């Protein structure tokens, strides 16, 4: 009887170990998917945000003053540039996108003549183009994050995640409200 219990216990332990290995490998694959979708998106965001100082300068030159929107956008862009981890970069990218949208909206409303200013028009068009180009990669990233976060919160994956140091840690890019 003791021999049978040992065999059953051994089989259960091996089955649990194999399940944990399988779950661990799935979590690693999903984690890598998030990182792989982040890399090209991060490069595109960096290129987009490198143009922000030009936009801020154009608005300041046109209006002859620095207002709340220009300061907020400059601060958001600098925070994105200074951020080091993916989580911080996504957070600051969300903040920068909000500040950029506010800046473009407010500049057009407060300074109607700026819309016909050549440099401003060119920069605005560039931001609209890159915004459209970012939609697909942001959706792919958000879907990868959703898969990872959901998988690591499901039972028994959540137990394996916690034991091995994986968390539902990734955040999403904000979606525009229609």
C-alpha positions in Angstrom: 0.0 0.0 0.0 2.8 2.4 0.9 4.5 1.7 -2.5 1.3 2.5 -4.4 1.0 5.8 -2.5 4.6 6.7 -3.3 4.0 6.0 -7.0 0.7 8.0 -7.1 2.4 10.9 -5.2 5.4 10.7 -7.7 3.0 10.8 -10.7 1.1 13.7 -9.2 4.3 15.7 -8.5 5.6 15.0 -12.0 2.3 16.0 -13.6 2.3 19.3 -11.5 5.9 19.9 -12.5 5.2 19.4 -16.2 2.1 21.6 -16.0 4.2 24.3 -14.3 6.9 24.0 -17.0 4.3 24.3 -19.7 2.6 27.3 -18.0 6.0 29.0 -17.5 6.9 28.6 -21.2 3.6 30.0 -22.2 4.1 33.1 -20.0 7.6 33.6 -21.4 6.3 33.4 -24.9 3.6 36.0 -24.2 6.1 38.2 -22.3 8.4 38.1 -25.3 5.5 38.9 -27.7 4.8 42.1 -25.7 8.5 43.0 -25.8 8.7 42.2 -29.6 5.7 44.4 -30.4 7.1 47.2 -28.2 10.4 47.6 -29.9 9.2 48.9 -33.3 6.5 50.9 -31.7 8.9 52.6 -29.3 11.1 53.6 -32.3 8.1 55.1 -34.1 7.1 57.0 -30.9 10.6 58.3 -30.5 10.6 59.7 -34.1 7.2 61.3 -33.5 8.2 62.9 -30.3 11.5 64.2 -31.6 9.4 66.6 -33.7 7.6 68.1 -30.6 10.2 70.7 -29.8 9.9 72.1 -33.3 6.1 72.3 -32.9 6.5 74.0 -29.5 9.0 76.5 -30.9 6.7 77.3 -33.9 3.8 78.0 -31.7 5.9 80.1 -29.4 7.4 82.0 -32.3 3.9 82.6 -33.8 2.2 83.6 -30.6 5.2 85.3 -29.0 4.6 83.6 -25.7 4.7 80.2 -24.0 1.3 79.2 -22.8 0.0 76.3 -20.7 -0.3 73.9 -23.6 3.2 74.5 -24.9 4.6 74.0 -21.5 2.6 70.8 -20.9 3.6 69.3 -24.2 7.3 70.1 -23.6 7.2 68.6 -20.2 5.4 65.5 -21.4 7.9 65.0 -24.2 10.9 65.4 -21.9 9.3 62.9 -19.4 8.9 60.4 -22.3 12.5 60.9 -23.3 13.8 60.5 -19.8 11.7 57.3 -19.0 13.7 54.1 -18.9 11.3 51.1 -18.7 8.5 50.0 -21.0 5.9 50.7 -18.4 7.1 54.3 -17.8 7.5 54.9 -21.6 3.9 53.8 -22.2 2.6 55.9 -19.4 4.5 59.0 -20.6 3.5 58.3 -24.2 -0.1 58.3 -23.2 0.5 61.7 -21.4 2.4 63.0 -24.4 -0.4 62.0 -26.8 -2.9 63.8 -24.6 -0.8 66.9 -24.4 -0.1 66.9 -28.1 -3.8 66.6 -29.0 -4.6 69.4 -26.6 -1.8 71.5 -28.1 -3.0 71.0 -31.7 -6.6 71.6 -30.7 -6.0 74.7 -28.6 -3.5 76.3 -31.0 -6.1 76.0 -33.8 -8.8 77.5 -31.6 -6.8 80.2 -29.8 -4.7 81.3 -32.8 -6.8 80.7 -35.9 -4.1 82.3 -38.2 -1.6 79.6 -37.1 -3.4 77.0 -39.3 -2.2 78.9 -42.4 1.4 79.3 -41.1 3.5 77.1 -43.4 5.8 75.5 -40.8 2.9 74.8 -38.4 0.9 73.2 -41.2 3.8 71.0 -42.2 4.4 69.9 -38.6 0.6 69.4 -38.0 0.4 67.2 -41.1 3.4 65.2 -40.0 1.8 64.6 -36.6 -1.5 63.5 -38.3 0.4 61.1 -40.6 2.4 59.5 -37.8 -0.7 59.2 -35.7 -2.4 57.2 -38.4 0.8 55.1 -38.8 0.9 54.3 -35.1 -2.7 53.1 -34.9 -1.8 49.6 -36.1 1.3 49.0 -34.0 -0.5 50.4 -30.9 -3.4 47.9 -31.5 -1.0 45.0 -31.9 0.9 46.0 -28.7 -2.4 46.4 -26.8 -3.5 43.0 -27.9 -0.2 41.4 -26.9 -0.5 43.1 -23.5 -4.1 41.9 -23.1 -3.1 38.3 -23.9 -0.2 38.4 -21.4 -2.2 40.1 -18.6 -5.2 37.8 -19.1 -3.1 34.7 -19.2 -1.1 35.6 -16.1 -4.4 36.3 -14.1 -6.1 33.0 -15.1 -6.0 30.0 -12.7 -3.7 28.1 -12.4 -1.5 30.4 -14.4 -1.7 33.1 -11.7 -0.1 30.7 -9.2 2.8 29.9 -11.6 3.1 33.7 -12.4 3.4 34.7 -8.8 5.8 31.9 -7.9 8.1 32.7 -10.8 7.9 36.5 -10.6 5.7 37.2 -13.5 2.9 39.8 -13.0 0.1 41.4 -14.9 2.3 44.4 -15.2 1.9 45.8 -18.6 -0.3 48.8 -19.3 -2.2 49.7 -22.5 -2.1 52.6 -24.8 -5.1 54.8 -24.4 -7.7 54.6 -27.1 -9.3 57.8 -28.4 -12.9 58.3 -27.5 -15.1 58.7 -30.5 
